Amino acid sequence: MDPAIAALLGLVEGLTEYLPVSSTGHLILVSALFGEASEGTAAFEIVIQLGAVLAVLVEYRRLLGEHFRNLFARRPGSLALFTALGLAFVPAAIVGFLLHRAIKDRLFAPLPVAGALIAGGLVMIAIERTRAKRGARGLDGLEHVTPKRALLIGLGQCFALWPGTSRSMTTIVAGQLAGLSTATAAEFSFLLALPTLGAATLYEGYKARHGLGAEVGSLSVAIGLVVSFLVAWAVIALFIRYLKRRGLEPFGWYRIALGIAVFFAMTR
């Protein structure tokens, strides 16, 4: 893989992983645009998620460090947070393990991505407008992520296995529907990325370890990881600030516009 393409894909991953617009969907579209459609490229697109995972670790290092220390001290708040993350991780892990091959064979293409982008955009706009009409702001603070809410978020995350849907979108929307504020749902979504993306990255990286070296190259993998880490780190901080002032509706309109553009491009 050309290092410039690797840097571009790393940029796309970093920009879109934590925004509710689907990083996998964007990577599939950009790869198709540049004619990068090999098994090695598909594995590369998942492995560079490690950069986004590291961005969460760095951004939330103090919070995670405090909760890890409190976990060993058996503090209830920290036990509750890690229990919630575990409960939210399990549903998508099971569904992804069982349907991984079918999803990859049938849904990793521009048209299915376009459909998911449009559907997700409509859902986001409807939920944002309903919440605004009711004046529902939701509960602030990770302490409000109860086991029941965590499980609902985990079930929502299963829909993100369809490329174009967005892991960030499904978990934030599920958190909103469970009664959390948008910012709190987003923060929990970021933390949930650690086990979810971490497991996916290790699994795909191990499976495609030979193909990555032969088809992509070590230099390109390193470039993709570094770029995705730096960009994702900036996006996390900016997105949380944005969500404390505004909602998700603009992202919904972006998704719809992109999905329609892809449909026209692929069917004309």
C-alpha positions as CSV (number, residue, x, y, z in Angstrom):
1,M,0.0,0.0,0.0
2,D,1.2,3.5,-0.9
3,P,2.1,5.3,2.4
4,A,0.0,8.3,1.3
5,I,-3.1,6.0,1.0
6,A,-2.2,4.6,4.4
7,A,-2.0,8.1,5.9
8,L,-5.4,9.0,4.2
9,L,-7.1,5.9,5.7
10,G,-5.6,6.6,9.1
11,L,-7.0,10.2,8.8
12,V,-10.4,8.9,7.9
13,E,-10.3,6.3,10.8
14,G,-9.3,9.0,13.3
15,L,-11.9,11.5,12.1
16,T,-14.8,9.1,12.0
17,E,-14.3,6.4,14.7
18,Y,-15.9,8.5,17.5
19,L,-18.2,10.6,15.4
20,P,-21.7,9.0,14.7
21,V,-21.0,8.6,11.0
22,S,-19.4,5.1,10.7
23,S,-15.6,4.8,10.4
24,T,-15.9,1.4,8.8
25,G,-18.4,2.7,6.2
26,H,-16.1,5.6,5.4
27,L,-13.1,3.4,5.1
28,I,-14.9,1.0,2.7
29,L,-16.0,4.0,0.5
30,V,-12.5,5.6,0.5
31,S,-10.8,2.2,-0.2
32,A,-13.2,1.5,-3.1
33,L,-12.6,5.0,-4.5
34,F,-8.8,4.4,-4.6
35,G,-9.2,0.7,-5.8
36,E,-7.9,-0.8,-2.5
37,A,-10.1,-3.8,-2.1
38,S,-7.7,-6.7,-1.1
39,E,-8.0,-8.8,2.0
40,G,-4.9,-7.1,3.4
41,T,-6.6,-3.7,3.0
42,A,-9.7,-4.9,4.8
43,A,-7.5,-6.2,7.7
44,F,-5.6,-2.9,7.7
45,E,-8.8,-0.9,8.1
46,I,-9.6,-2.8,11.3
47,V,-6.0,-2.9,12.6
48,I,-5.6,0.9,12.5
49,Q,-8.5,1.1,14.9
50,L,-5.8,0.4,17.5
51,G,-4.7,4.0,17.1
52,A,-8.2,5.1,18.0
53,V,-8.2,2.8,21.0
54,L,-4.9,4.3,22.2
55,A,-6.4,7.7,21.8
56,V,-9.1,6.8,24.4
57,L,-6.5,5.4,26.8
58,V,-4.5,8.7,26.6
59,E,-7.5,11.0,26.8
60,Y,-9.0,9.2,29.7
61,R,-5.8,8.1,31.4
62,R,-6.6,9.8,34.7
63,L,-10.2,8.6,34.9
64,L,-9.1,5.0,34.0
65,G,-6.2,5.1,36.3
66,E,-8.4,6.2,39.2
67,H,-11.0,3.6,38.5
68,F,-8.4,0.8,38.2
69,R,-7.0,1.8,41.6
70,N,-10.4,1.9,43.1
71,L,-11.3,-1.4,41.5
72,F,-8.6,-3.2,43.5
73,A,-9.9,-1.3,46.5
74,R,-13.3,-2.6,45.7
75,R,-14.9,0.8,45.5
76,P,-18.6,0.4,44.4
77,G,-18.5,3.1,41.7
78,S,-15.5,1.6,39.9
79,L,-16.9,-1.9,40.2
80,A,-20.1,-0.7,38.7
81,L,-18.4,1.0,35.8
82,F,-16.3,-2.0,34.8
83,T,-19.4,-4.3,35.2
84,A,-21.3,-1.9,32.9
85,L,-18.5,-2.0,30.3
86,G,-18.4,-5.8,30.5
87,L,-22.2,-6.1,30.1
88,A,-22.2,-3.7,27.1
89,F,-19.3,-5.5,25.4
90,V,-20.8,-9.1,25.5
91,P,-23.8,-8.9,23.1
92,A,-21.8,-7.5,20.1
93,A,-18.9,-9.9,20.8
94,I,-21.3,-12.9,20.6
95,V,-23.2,-11.7,17.5
96,G,-20.0,-10.6,15.8
97,F,-18.3,-14.0,16.5
98,L,-21.3,-15.9,15.1
99,L,-22.0,-13.7,12.0
100,H,-18.5,-12.3,11.2
101,R,-18.1,-14.1,7.9
102,A,-21.6,-13.5,6.7
103,I,-21.4,-9.8,7.5
104,K,-18.0,-9.5,5.8
105,D,-19.1,-11.3,2.7
106,R,-22.5,-9.5,2.2
107,L,-22.3,-6.1,3.8
108,F,-18.8,-4.8,3.2
109,A,-19.7,-2.9,0.0
110,P,-20.6,0.7,-0.9
111,L,-24.4,0.1,-1.5
112,P,-25.1,-1.6,1.9
113,V,-23.0,1.1,3.6
114,A,-25.1,3.8,1.8
115,G,-28.3,2.2,3.1
116,A,-27.0,2.1,6.6
117,L,-25.8,5.7,6.5
118,I,-29.3,6.9,5.4
119,A,-31.2,4.8,7.9
120,G,-28.9,5.8,10.8
121,G,-29.2,9.5,9.8
122,L,-33.0,9.3,9.9
123,V,-33.0,7.6,13.3
124,M,-30.7,10.2,14.8
125,I,-32.7,13.2,13.5
126,A,-36.0,11.6,14.7
127,I,-34.5,11.0,18.2
128,E,-32.9,14.4,18.5
129,R,-36.2,16.2,17.5
130,T,-38.3,14.0,19.9
131,R,-35.9,14.7,22.8
132,A,-35.9,18.4,22.0
133,K,-39.7,18.5,21.9
134,R,-39.9,16.8,25.3
135,G,-37.1,18.8,26.8
136,A,-35.3,15.6,27.7
137,R,-31.7,16.2,28.5
138,G,-30.9,12.9,30.2
139,L,-28.8,12.1,33.2
140,D,-25.2,13.4,33.4
141,G,-22.3,11.3,34.8
142,L,-21.0,7.7,34.2
143,E,-22.4,6.7,37.6
144,H,-25.8,6.6,36.0
145,V,-24.8,3.8,33.6
146,T,-26.6,1.0,35.5
147,P,-26.4,-2.6,34.4
148,K,-29.8,-2.4,32.7
149,R,-28.7,0.7,30.7
150,A,-25.3,-0.9,29.9
151,L,-27.1,-4.0,28.5
152,L,-29.4,-1.8,26.4
153,I,-26.3,0.0,25.0
154,G,-24.6,-3.3,24.3
155,L,-27.7,-4.5,22.4
156,G,-27.6,-1.3,20.4
157,Q,-24.0,-1.9,19.6
158,C,-24.9,-5.1,17.8
159,F,-26.5,-3.0,15.0
160,A,-23.1,-1.4,14.4
161,L,-21.9,-4.7,12.9
162,W,-23.6,-3.5,9.7
163,P,-20.9,-1.2,8.1
164,G,-22.3,2.3,7.7
165,T,-24.4,2.1,10.9
166,S,-21.7,3.4,13.2
167,R,-20.7,1.9,16.6
168,S,-20.6,5.4,18.0
169,M,-24.1,6.3,16.7
170,T,-25.7,3.1,17.9
171,T,-24.2,3.3,21.4
172,I,-24.9,7.0,21.9
173,V,-28.5,6.7,20.6
174,A,-29.0,3.6,22.8
175,G,-27.7,5.6,25.8
176,Q,-30.0,8.5,25.0
177,L,-33.0,6.1,24.8
178,A,-31.9,4.6,28.1
179,G,-32.1,8.0,29.8
180,L,-28.5,9.3,29.6
181,S,-27.5,12.7,28.4
182,T,-25.8,12.8,25.0
183,A,-22.4,13.7,26.4
184,T,-22.5,10.9,29.1
185,A,-23.7,8.4,26.4
186,A,-20.8,9.5,24.2
187,E,-18.2,9.2,27.1
188,F,-19.4,5.7,27.8
189,S,-19.3,4.9,24.1
190,F,-15.6,6.0,24.0
191,L,-14.8,3.8,27.0
192,L,-16.7,0.9,25.5
193,A,-14.4,1.2,22.4
194,L,-11.5,-0.1,24.5
195,P,-12.8,-3.8,24.8
196,T,-14.8,-3.7,21.6
197,L,-12.2,-2.2,19.2
198,G,-9.4,-3.8,21.1
199,A,-10.8,-7.3,20.7
200,A,-11.6,-6.7,17.0
201,T,-8.1,-5.3,16.3
202,L,-6.3,-8.2,18.0
203,Y,-8.5,-10.8,16.3
204,E,-8.2,-9.4,12.8
205,G,-4.5,-8.5,13.3
206,Y,-3.6,-12.1,14.3
207,K,-5.7,-13.6,11.4
208,A,-4.2,-11.3,8.8
209,R,-0.7,-11.0,10.2
210,H,1.0,-12.4,7.1
211,G,-1.2,-10.6,4.6
212,L,-0.7,-7.3,6.3
213,G,3.0,-7.6,5.8
214,A,2.9,-8.8,2.2
215,E,0.0,-6.7,0.9
216,V,0.2,-3.5,3.0
217,G,3.7,-3.3,4.4
218,S,4.9,-2.5,7.9
219,L,5.6,1.1,7.1
220,S,2.1,1.7,5.9
221,V,0.6,0.0,8.9
222,A,2.7,2.1,11.2
223,I,1.7,5.3,9.4
224,G,-2.0,4.4,9.5
225,L,-1.8,3.7,13.3
226,V,0.0,6.9,14.1
227,V,-2.3,9.1,12.1
228,S,-5.4,7.5,13.4
229,F,-4.2,7.9,17.0
230,L,-3.4,11.6,16.6
231,V,-6.6,12.5,14.8
232,A,-8.8,10.4,17.0
233,W,-7.3,12.0,20.2
234,A,-8.2,15.5,18.9
235,V,-11.7,14.4,17.8
236,I,-12.6,12.9,21.2
237,A,-11.9,16.1,23.2
238,L,-13.6,18.3,20.6
239,F,-16.7,16.1,20.2
240,I,-17.5,16.0,23.9
241,R,-17.3,19.8,24.1
242,Y,-19.6,20.0,21.1
243,L,-22.1,17.6,22.6
244,K,-22.4,19.7,25.8
245,R,-23.8,22.5,23.6
246,R,-25.4,20.9,20.6
247,G,-26.9,17.6,19.5
248,L,-26.5,14.9,16.8
249,E,-28.9,16.2,14.1
250,P,-26.2,17.8,11.9
251,F,-24.4,14.4,11.7
252,G,-27.7,12.8,10.7
253,W,-28.1,15.2,7.7
254,Y,-24.5,14.5,6.7
255,R,-25.1,10.8,6.8
256,I,-28.2,11.1,4.6
257,A,-26.5,13.3,2.1
258,L,-23.5,11.0,1.8
259,G,-25.6,7.9,1.5
260,I,-27.7,9.4,-1.3
261,A,-24.5,10.5,-3.1
262,V,-23.1,7.0,-2.9
263,F,-26.4,5.5,-4.2
264,F,-26.3,7.9,-7.2
265,A,-22.6,7.2,-7.9
266,M,-23.1,3.4,-7.7
267,T,-26.3,3.1,-9.7
268,R,-26.1,5.6,-12.5
